[in-house]
Amino acid sequence: MEGSSKIEHDAERLYFGRDDLPDRLVCGDALDELPTWRDGTIDAIYLDPPFGTGQVQHGRGHRYTDRPDDPEAFVTWLGPYLEHARRVLAETGSLFVHLDYRAVHYVKVALDRLFGRALFVNELVWCYAVGGKGRKGFGRKHDTILWYARSTAWAFYPEAVRVARRGGSHMRVVTDDDGTLVQEKTDRKTGRVYRYPIALGKVPEDWWTDIETLNHSDRERIGWPSQKPERLLERILGAVSVSGDQVVDWFSGSGTTATVAQRTGRRFVVFDREPAAIGLAATRLAMQGTKLASEGAPPPPIAIEHHQ
């Protein structure tokens, strides 16, 4: 993975019995190192930056101070990260930027200008039920994930992210000639009949309601305020990368991107400026790595770095 010989750091290593180049978990600001990274080397970038609430975000025993609630200043701050993202992405690579209503529209305009509107792939709407109710409007129960590609040759693996077909749709369920259950519909204009085997599932639409956010008592929770569910990252990374690909996250928080990457065989470099977040992520990765090794599939070592 990319690195920098110009940055002073103290490093330790998690080793699981596999001799390989290490993945990296870095305590520091990615901007201090990104200028040294080579162009066109990263397959997938997931960014879940602070949302700009202007508040202190609290978790179970941990907290961090969010960016001010000023969307134009937010875009100015985030801009250099986005510029480096475009530069380091491979031709088949993709960038995902996870935001909420406060700044997403401002950031989309900036990304359209940076990548070009033709390379905007999807506005993914992640819907969830957990959280407060609206008193003077509809409850705000979704985040938005903007997906941009580095070129028109972006990688997409639809078979890796299929989901179950919903019952109760406008399509009827019938048994095919070979005994297979299918959902069937007939085009009224052409008379053409469309059949979709239920067992094969379908590729999700751009609005996701089947992945719930983590509640306070969820077993997956490790105490970081902005922790995202692993299933969300499994779908995102599974859609655009395969085992062995290079994945990065410059606002790592609880380490969900790294955790999913480690378990699915992708290589990773993740950053966070908060030492507490890096500590939680290191514990999480150490536990999972040890489990994988005990099952006969040891992951690569992990270098834990603290930039000065």
KARA-V142041 format. One record per residue. RES is the residue in one small letter. SS is DSSP state (helix for helix, strand for strand, loop for the rest). OMEGA is omega in radians with two decimals (999 if undefined). D_LAST is the distance of its C-alpha to the last C-alpha in Angstrom with 1 decimal. Layout:
# KARA-V142041
[[RES;SS;OMEGA;D_LAST] [RES;SS;OMEGA;D_LAST]]
This chain:
# KARA-V142041
[[m;loop;-3.13;20.1] [e;loop;3.09;18.0] [g;loop;3.13;14.7] [s;loop;3.09;12.8] [s;loop;-3.08;12.9] [k;loop;-3.07;11.1] [i;loop;3.10;7.5] [e;loop;3.11;5.9] [h;strand;2.96;5.8] [d;strand;-3.07;8.2] [a;strand;2.94;11.2] [e;strand;-3.03;14.5] [r;strand;2.97;17.6] [l;strand;-3.07;20.5] [y;loop;-3.06;23.7] [f;loop;3.09;27.0] [g;loop;3.12;29.3] [r;loop;3.11;28.9] [d;loop;-3.08;27.7] [d;loop;2.99;25.9] [l;loop;-3.06;22.8] [p;loop;2.81;20.3] [d;strand;-3.02;19.5] [r;strand;3.03;15.9] [l;strand;-2.92;14.5] [v;strand;3.01;10.9] [c;strand;-3.10;9.0] [g;loop;3.12;7.7] [d;loop;-3.12;9.9] [a;loop;-3.12;12.2] [l;helix;3.12;13.0] [d;helix;-3.06;10.0] [e;helix;-2.99;11.6] [l;helix;3.12;15.2] [p;loop;-3.13;16.6] [t;loop;-3.11;16.4] [w;loop;3.13;18.4] [r;loop;3.10;22.1] [d;loop;2.92;24.8] [g;loop;-3.03;27.1] [t;loop;-3.01;25.4] [i;strand;-3.06;24.8] [d;strand;-3.12;27.8] [a;strand;3.09;26.8] [i;strand;3.04;24.2] [y;strand;3.13;24.5] [l;strand;3.07;22.7] [d;loop;-3.04;23.3] [p;loop;2.97;21.4] [p;loop;-3.01;22.0] [f;loop;-3.13;25.7] [g;loop;3.13;25.6] [t;loop;-3.06;27.8] [g;loop;-3.07;26.5] [q;loop;2.99;26.6] [v;strand;-3.13;24.5] [q;strand;-3.06;24.9] [h;strand;2.99;26.0] [g;loop;3.13;26.2] [r;loop;3.14;27.5] [g;loop;-3.11;25.3] [h;loop;3.12;22.3] [r;strand;3.00;21.8] [y;strand;3.13;19.6] [t;strand;-3.10;20.5] [d;loop;3.04;21.9] [r;loop;3.09;22.0] [p;loop;3.13;25.0] [d;loop;-3.13;28.4] [d;loop;-2.98;28.8] [p;helix;3.14;29.3] [e;helix;3.06;29.4] [a;helix;3.12;26.0] [f;helix;3.13;24.8] [v;helix;3.11;26.0] [t;helix;3.12;24.4] [w;helix;-3.07;20.9] [l;helix;-3.03;21.6] [g;helix;-3.12;23.2] [p;helix;3.08;20.4] [y;helix;-3.14;19.5] [l;helix;3.12;23.3] [e;helix;3.09;23.7] [h;helix;3.12;21.2] [a;helix;3.13;22.9] [r;helix;-3.08;26.2] [r;helix;-3.02;25.1] [v;helix;3.13;23.6] [l;strand;2.99;26.4] [a;strand;-3.13;29.2] [e;strand;3.13;32.7] [t;strand;-3.00;33.6] [g;strand;-3.12;30.3] [s;strand;3.06;30.1] [l;strand;3.04;27.7] [f;strand;3.13;28.2] [v;strand;-3.01;27.0] [h;strand;-3.07;27.8] [l;strand;3.00;28.8] [d;loop;-2.99;31.5] [y;loop;-3.01;34.2] [r;loop;-3.00;32.1] [a;loop;-2.98;30.4] [v;helix;-3.09;31.7] [h;helix;3.06;34.4] [y;helix;-3.11;32.3] [v;helix;3.12;29.8] [k;helix;3.11;32.8] [v;helix;3.12;34.1] [a;helix;-3.14;30.8] [l;helix;3.06;30.7] [d;helix;-3.14;34.4] [r;helix;-3.08;33.7] [l;helix;-3.07;30.7] [f;helix;-2.99;32.3] [g;loop;-3.08;35.9] [r;helix;-3.12;38.2] [a;helix;-3.12;39.7] [l;helix;2.95;36.5] [f;strand;-3.03;36.3] [v;strand;-3.08;37.4] [n;strand;2.85;37.5] [e;strand;-3.08;36.9] [l;strand;-3.12;36.4] [v;strand;-3.13;37.5] [w;strand;-3.09;36.3] [c;strand;3.12;38.8] [y;loop;-3.08;38.6] [a;loop;-3.08;40.8] [v;loop;3.09;38.4] [g;loop;-3.07;37.6] [g;loop;3.11;39.6] [k;loop;3.11;42.8] [g;loop;3.10;43.5] [r;loop;-3.11;45.8] [k;loop;3.13;46.6] [g;loop;3.11;45.9] [f;loop;3.13;45.2] [g;loop;3.14;42.3] [r;loop;-2.99;39.1] [k;loop;3.02;38.7] [h;strand;2.93;36.8] [d;strand;3.11;33.6] [t;strand;3.12;33.6] [i;strand;-3.12;31.7] [l;strand;-3.11;32.0] [w;strand;3.06;32.5] [y;strand;3.13;32.3] [a;strand;3.12;32.9] [r;loop;3.12;31.7] [s;loop;3.12;35.4] [t;loop;3.14;38.8] [a;loop;-3.07;38.3] [w;loop;3.11;35.9] [a;loop;3.05;36.2] [f;loop;-3.08;37.9] [y;loop;-3.05;39.2] [p;helix;-3.10;41.6] [e;helix;-3.11;43.1] [a;helix;-3.02;39.8] [v;helix;3.13;39.7] [r;strand;3.10;43.4] [v;strand;-3.14;44.3] [a;loop;3.05;47.6] [r;loop;-3.13;50.3] [r;loop;2.98;51.3] [g;loop;3.08;54.8] [g;loop;3.12;57.0] [s;loop;3.12;56.2] [h;loop;-3.13;58.8] [m;loop;3.10;59.4] [r;strand;3.10;62.0] [v;strand;-3.14;61.4] [v;strand;3.07;63.9] [t;strand;-3.13;64.5] [d;loop;-3.10;64.5] [d;loop;-3.13;67.2] [d;loop;3.10;65.2] [g;loop;-3.13;64.5] [t;loop;3.04;61.0] [l;strand;3.14;60.0] [v;strand;2.92;59.0] [q;strand;-3.00;58.4] [e;strand;3.02;60.9] [k;strand;-3.13;61.6] [t;strand;3.08;64.2] [d;loop;-3.05;63.7] [r;loop;-3.10;66.6] [k;loop;-3.04;67.0] [t;loop;-3.07;67.0] [g;loop;-3.12;68.0] [r;loop;-3.14;65.2] [v;strand;3.12;64.0] [y;strand;3.14;60.3] [r;strand;-3.11;59.4] [y;strand;3.13;55.9] [p;strand;-3.09;55.8] [i;helix;-3.07;54.3] [a;helix;-3.12;52.8] [l;helix;-3.11;50.6] [g;loop;-3.13;48.9] [k;strand;3.03;47.5] [v;strand;-3.07;44.5] [p;loop;2.97;43.0] [e;loop;-3.10;43.5] [d;loop;3.00;40.7] [w;strand;-2.99;41.1] [w;strand;3.12;40.0] [t;loop;-3.02;41.6] [d;loop;3.11;41.4] [i;loop;-3.11;37.8] [e;loop;3.03;37.4] [t;loop;-3.08;34.2] [l;loop;3.02;33.1] [n;loop;-3.00;34.9] [h;loop;-3.11;33.6] [s;loop;-3.11;35.5] [d;loop;-3.10;34.8] [r;loop;-3.14;34.0] [e;loop;-3.10;31.2] [r;loop;3.07;29.3] [i;loop;3.00;26.3] [g;loop;-3.14;25.6] [w;loop;-2.99;23.2] [p;loop;-2.99;24.9] [s;loop;-3.05;24.8] [q;loop;3.08;25.6] [k;loop;-3.14;27.9] [p;loop;-3.13;30.6] [e;helix;-3.14;30.3] [r;helix;3.13;33.6] [l;helix;3.14;32.3] [l;helix;3.07;29.6] [e;helix;-3.14;32.2] [r;helix;-3.10;34.5] [i;helix;-3.11;32.0] [l;helix;3.12;30.6] [g;helix;-3.11;34.0] [a;helix;-2.97;35.5] [v;helix;-3.10;33.5] [s;loop;3.11;32.1] [v;loop;3.11;33.3] [s;loop;-3.12;32.1] [g;loop;3.12;29.9] [d;loop;-3.09;28.7] [q;strand;-3.09;25.0] [v;strand;3.10;23.8] [v;strand;3.13;20.6] [d;strand;-3.05;19.5] [w;loop;3.06;16.7] [f;loop;-2.86;17.5] [s;loop;-3.12;18.1] [g;loop;-3.06;18.8] [s;loop;3.08;20.9] [g;loop;-3.12;20.7] [t;helix;3.12;24.2] [t;helix;3.14;23.7] [a;helix;-3.12;22.1] [t;helix;3.12;24.9] [v;helix;3.12;27.6] [a;helix;-3.14;26.3] [q;helix;-3.08;26.1] [r;helix;-3.07;29.6] [t;helix;3.02;31.2] [g;loop;3.07;29.9] [r;loop;3.10;27.6] [r;strand;-3.03;24.3] [f;strand;2.85;21.1] [v;strand;3.12;17.6] [v;strand;-3.12;16.4] [f;strand;2.85;13.4] [d;strand;-3.12;13.1] [r;loop;-3.06;10.9] [e;loop;3.12;12.8] [p;helix;3.14;12.0] [a;helix;3.12;15.8] [a;helix;3.13;16.6] [i;helix;3.11;14.6] [g;helix;3.10;16.4] [l;helix;3.14;19.6] [a;helix;3.14;19.3] [a;helix;3.10;18.5] [t;helix;-3.14;21.6] [r;helix;-3.13;23.6] [l;helix;3.12;22.9] [a;helix;3.13;23.6] [m;helix;-3.13;26.9] [q;helix;3.14;28.0] [g;helix;3.10;27.1] [t;helix;3.11;29.1] [k;helix;3.12;31.9] [l;helix;3.12;32.0] [a;helix;3.14;32.1] [s;helix;3.12;34.9] [e;loop;3.08;36.8] [g;loop;3.14;36.6] [a;loop;-3.08;34.0] [p;loop;3.08;30.6] [p;loop;3.07;27.7] [p;loop;3.04;25.1] [p;loop;3.11;22.3] [i;strand;3.01;19.0] [a;strand;3.09;15.6] [i;strand;-3.00;13.2] [e;strand;3.09;9.6] [h;strand;-3.09;6.5] [h;strand;-3.14;3.8] [q;loop;999;0.0]]
